[in-house]
Amino acid sequence: MACLGPKCSIYYMIISIWGIIMLALMGIFFQIRSVALFEDLKVDEHEWAAQNYSREFIQVVYQDNAINCWIAAGIYVLLFIFAFIQQRLNARQSYETS
């Protein structure tokens, strides 16, 4: 039984594809420690100062952000699979109805 309509499931599939691509690329760029993403790091100044402004602390924060991006991309993969199944169920229902 389909719980999404045909247009809604196609919409979710398109949004999921975009989310997968964008978040996977962001995860890669965080993994290679892109300087352009430094402003997107959640760095606590007091904690960084306690670490004597160490480079290792920033590398750990970059790694954490990369993992978060890949987890979000994985969630979008699950959403894509769900929307794809809904689309197939809608196609089967419309085929059986006609």
Secondary structure, DSSP 4 states (H G I P E B T S, - for coil): --SS-HHHHHHHHHHHHHHHHHHHHHHHHHHTT-GGGGGGS---HHHHHHTTS-HHHHHHHHHHHHHHHHHHHHHHHHHHHHHHHHHHHHHHHHHHH-
